[in-house]
Amino acid sequence: MVAMIGLGAAPSALAGEVAFRAQLKNLGFQKRHLDSGKKFEDTIELVLPGELFKPPRELDPIARDQADLNTPEAAVRSDFSAWKADDAEWIKANFAASEQAVLAQFLADAEIRAGSKAGFATLDSVFLWGVVRYRDYALVLITYGQIDDRSRGMTAALVQEDGVWKRTNALSGDETLDMVWSAFRVGEMVARAGTGLVSGEGLVAGEVGTAMEQRLSMVTLGVADLKRAIAFYEDVVGWKAAPSPPEIAFFDLGGLVFSLYPHADMAKDRNAASGGSGGTGYQGFALAHNARSKEEVDSIFARLRERGATILKEPEEVFWGGYSGYFADPDGHAWEVAYNPHWTIGADGRISMTKD
């Protein structure tokens, strides 16, 4: 059974994942992707915890005394019913407290109010296509009136406030919400197979996550003495270290980065004991793949996790300002997958240690 069980407490209770795919040309926020070398025809993918419903769940309007906000589904139904009833106080009550004053001004406009009333008068129900978790928000995929018209779909953002779910416009300028909305309307939504998630009309059940581009971004060696190691590679080998933070040394190898990092710090970074050997213990080196966004890191790990890879460290925000995680191959070799906002990845995958 596919349902919103557990959502009354927190969106983290969702059991599965949904991949959202849309062409860059259909996104509202394009600059960051274009700056990273993507083209308008490229497909962008984002994976979030969530569920899709088949068929979409039809929610009829209810009276105000029947409304509750204990789940995102119930909150969306209350919101739809309030607009259809043209009940200003009920409409405001469905929104986060910090947004109600602005909403009251909107509702005070007679022309806007009349248009809204006329529009909702023609709608008999709202259809719920799915729900996903993003940070502390629940994003609910809905269409009004017509089950077969995703092109007019919307993504309602909800947040918990005093133990109940409220509509919010806090994500109106958020790239992730834009991506989910675009994929819902004109792209693909892909349910993770084998978790009770199913595909519906216009949905595709299949693979989860993104395959890593076939390229290597960085090789890091663990060293006992950082100054000694830098001196060796500069004075003996003849290389020149790039400007680097004091705790690490980077060498630009023409699109590939070579780095030196103290053993203890490197082991700590990937949650391994510095004295380990073999298996998934600390090996004294790591390979790295730089992704073009945090979302791409998450999507790569979704694929790795789905296919049984050993996850050494889940992706997370890291002290140097980036976002990274580690996995291991069957022989225990560690790979870091990271998004570094300070570096640039060219269209050919080459790394530049500057931000264009």
PyMOL commands that set and color helices and strands:
alter all, ss='L'
color gray80, all
select helices_A, chain A and resi 11-13+24-26+31-35+64-66+72-85+88-93+97-107+110-121+150-152+175-186+226-236+263-269+294-306
alter helices_A, ss='H'
color red, helices_A
select strands_A, chain A and resi 17-23+43-59+126-134+137-144+154-161+164-167+188-192+204-206+218-223+249-252+257-262+285-290+310-317+323-328+334-339+344-345+351-352
alter strands_A, ss='S'
color yellow, strands_A
deselect
rebuild
show_as cartoon
